[in-house]
Amino acid sequence: MTLDFWPLLAGFGLWITFAYLCGSISFAVVVSRLFGLSDPRTFGSHNPGATNVLRTGHKGAALLTLFMDGFKAWLPLVLAKTYVLQNPFLDPLLKDYALDVSLWQTLSPWIIGLVAISAFLGHLWPVFFGFKGGKGVATAAGLLLGMHPMLGLMALLTWVSVAVITRYSSLSALISAALAPLYLVLGANYLWSEPGANVVPWPMVMVSSIMAALLIYRHKDNVARLIRGEESKIFSKKGG
């Protein structure tokens, strides 16, 4: 790698940093302060997420938290998908060279994948809140929607189906996240590429797989309660 590629790497770094900083905004805390509610890290499950905000009884604050936690991940991903091929941080001559050798097109999907996972990591370990973040369900949903609207819809339908059957929000989220990589692989020939191309979007498969693993890790206490039959069901007021 020659010195000519440093502007390219700078562009990578700026996109990834932007995504991480967006993800680091803990809207459960921000929204609670705006509405004069207790800090969600001090009661219930102590998780800074929409479900815990809902325990205050303020549905509007919980819905706003849910939306913003998804939007903060959706935004950098969609911007990256839209503009990363027109990277404004590249010198025009370098950009032409990179396009000529197909380097930029080859790397772009992986850079977009790194942008996505950076936003998710920002939510889990936010720099603005002492690296103590939420579990990532709404943020993961925003990313799946940003990857492809149909993928987001499939994940939502999975969540609703499992929730209706089991009434466990945590289990619904984990199953939805776990199935997302499978949806990406199985839908390659019909949803994510040109008909007949059967191009699997491996960067997004990687990102969704990492997200699923991290969601399971962050929900390890919920998983333990599910196994013991002690997990709170939807509309229950128990902490969890």
C-alpha positions in Angstrom: 0.0 0.0 0.0 1.5 3.3 -1.0 1.0 6.8 0.5 -1.5 7.6 -2.2 -4.0 5.4 -0.4 -4.0 7.5 2.8 -6.9 9.7 1.6 -8.8 6.5 0.9 -8.2 5.3 4.5 -9.1 8.7 5.8 -12.5 8.5 4.1 -13.0 5.0 5.6 -12.2 6.3 9.1 -14.5 9.3 8.9 -17.5 7.3 7.8 -16.9 4.7 10.5 -16.3 7.4 13.2 -19.5 9.3 12.1 -21.5 6.0 12.5 -20.0 5.2 15.9 -20.8 8.7 17.2 -24.3 8.6 16.0 -24.8 5.2 17.7 -23.3 6.6 20.9 -26.2 8.9 21.5 -28.2 7.1 24.2 -31.7 8.4 23.4 -33.3 6.6 26.4 -31.2 8.9 28.6 -31.7 12.0 26.4 -35.4 11.6 26.0 -35.9 10.8 29.7 -34.2 14.1 30.5 -36.3 16.0 28.0 -39.5 14.6 29.5 -38.3 15.1 33.1 -38.3 11.3 33.7 -36.0 9.3 35.9 -32.7 8.1 34.4 -33.5 4.6 32.9 -30.2 3.4 34.1 -31.4 3.7 37.7 -34.5 1.5 37.8 -36.2 -1.5 36.3 -33.7 -3.5 34.2 -31.3 -0.5 34.4 -31.0 -0.8 30.6 -31.1 2.5 28.7 -33.7 1.4 26.2 -37.3 2.0 25.1 -38.7 -0.9 27.2 -37.2 0.5 30.4 -38.4 4.0 29.5 -41.9 2.5 29.1 -41.8 1.4 32.8 -42.1 5.1 33.7 -45.6 4.9 32.2 -44.8 7.6 29.6 -45.6 5.8 26.3 -44.7 8.9 24.2 -41.2 9.0 25.6 -40.8 5.2 25.1 -42.0 5.5 21.4 -39.7 8.4 20.8 -36.8 6.5 22.3 -37.6 3.4 20.1 -37.7 5.5 17.0 -34.6 7.5 17.6 -32.5 4.4 18.7 -33.4 2.9 15.3 -33.0 6.1 13.3 -29.5 6.8 14.7 -28.3 3.6 13.1 -30.4 3.8 10.0 -29.2 7.3 9.1 -25.4 6.7 8.8 -26.0 3.3 7.0 -28.3 4.8 4.4 -26.0 7.8 3.9 -23.0 5.5 3.4 -25.0 3.4 0.9 -25.9 6.5 -0.9 -22.6 8.4 -0.9 -19.7 6.1 -0.2 -19.1 5.6 -3.9 -18.9 9.3 -4.2 -16.5 9.6 -1.2 -16.0 13.4 -0.8 -12.8 12.8 1.1 -11.0 11.3 -1.9 -8.8 13.4 -4.1 -10.6 13.4 -7.6 -7.5 11.9 -9.3 -7.2 9.1 -6.7 -10.9 8.5 -7.0 -10.7 8.0 -10.8 -7.7 5.7 -10.3 -9.5 3.6 -7.7 -12.6 3.3 -9.9 -10.4 2.3 -12.8 -9.0 -0.7 -11.0 -12.3 -1.5 -9.3 -10.8 -1.1 -5.9 -13.3 1.3 -4.6 -16.3 -0.8 -5.8 -14.7 -3.9 -4.3 -14.1 -2.3 -0.9 -17.3 -0.2 -0.7 -19.7 -3.0 0.5 -17.3 -3.9 3.3 -16.9 -0.3 4.3 -20.7 0.1 4.4 -20.8 -3.0 6.5 -18.2 -1.5 8.9 -20.3 1.7 9.1 -23.3 -0.5 10.1 -21.5 -2.4 12.8 -19.9 0.8 14.1 -23.3 2.4 14.7 -24.4 -0.8 16.6 -21.2 -0.8 18.7 -21.8 2.8 19.5 -25.1 2.0 21.0 -23.7 -0.9 23.0 -20.6 1.0 24.2 -21.4 4.7 23.8 -18.4 7.1 24.2 -20.8 9.8 25.5 -22.1 7.7 28.4 -19.1 5.9 29.9 -19.3 3.1 27.4 -22.4 1.7 29.1 -25.2 1.4 26.6 -28.3 -0.6 25.8 -29.0 -4.0 24.5 -29.4 -2.9 20.9 -32.7 -4.2 19.8 -34.1 -1.0 18.3 -30.7 -0.1 16.9 -30.4 -3.5 15.2 -33.9 -3.0 13.7 -32.9 0.3 12.3 -29.8 -1.3 10.7 -31.8 -4.2 9.2 -34.2 -1.6 7.7 -31.3 0.4 6.4 -29.8 -2.7 4.8 -33.0 -3.3 2.9 -36.6 -2.3 3.7 -37.8 -5.8 2.9 -35.3 -7.3 5.4 -36.5 -4.9 8.0 -40.1 -5.9 7.3 -39.2 -9.6 7.5 -37.5 -9.1 10.9 -40.5 -7.1 12.2 -42.9 -9.9 11.1 -40.7 -12.4 12.8 -40.7 -10.4 16.0 -44.5 -10.0 15.9 -45.1 -13.7 15.2 -42.8 -14.9 18.0 -44.2 -12.2 20.4 -47.8 -13.2 19.7 -47.0 -16.9 20.3 -44.7 -16.6 23.3 -45.3 -13.1 24.7 -41.6 -12.8 25.3 -40.1 -9.6 23.9 -36.5 -10.7 24.5 -37.1 -14.1 22.7 -38.8 -12.3 19.8 -35.8 -10.0 19.4 -33.2 -12.8 19.6 -35.0 -15.0 17.1 -35.5 -12.1 14.7 -31.8 -11.2 14.9 -30.7 -14.8 14.5 -32.8 -15.3 11.4 -31.7 -12.1 9.7 -28.4 -13.6 8.2 -30.4 -16.5 7.0 -32.9 -14.2 5.3 -30.1 -12.4 3.6 -28.6 -15.7 2.2 -31.9 -17.3 1.2 -33.3 -14.1 -0.4 -30.2 -13.5 -2.5 -31.8 -14.7 -5.7 -35.1 -12.9 -5.2 -34.7 -9.8 -3.0 -31.2 -8.4 -2.8 -29.8 -8.8 -6.3 -30.8 -8.8 -9.9 -33.1 -11.7 -10.9 -31.0 -14.8 -11.5 -27.8 -13.2 -10.2 -27.9 -14.9 -6.9 -25.4 -12.6 -5.3 -25.3 -13.0 -1.6 -24.5 -9.7 0.2 -21.8 -11.2 2.3 -20.8 -7.9 4.1 -24.4 -7.5 5.4 -24.5 -11.2 6.3 -21.4 -10.7 8.3 -22.8 -7.6 10.0 -26.1 -9.2 10.8 -24.4 -12.3 12.2 -22.2 -10.1 14.5 -25.2 -8.2 15.6 -27.1 -11.4 16.4 -24.1 -12.7 18.5 -23.8 -9.4 20.4 -27.6 -9.3 21.0 -27.5 -12.8 22.5 -24.5 -11.8 24.6 -26.2 -8.6 25.8 -29.4 -10.6 26.6 -27.5 -13.3 28.5 -29.5 -12.6 31.7 -32.7 -12.7 29.7 -31.7 -16.0 28.2 -31.0 -17.4 31.7 -34.4 -16.3 32.9 -36.0 -17.8 29.8 -34.4 -21.1 30.5 -35.6 -21.0 34.1 -39.1 -19.8 33.1 -38.7 -16.6 35.0 -38.5 -14.1 32.1 -41.0 -11.2 32.2 -43.7 -11.4 29.5 -44.9 -8.5 27.4 -46.9 -6.0 29.4 -45.5 -7.4 32.6 -44.1 -4.7 35.0 -41.3 -6.9 36.3 -37.7 -5.7 35.7 -35.8 -7.7 33.1 
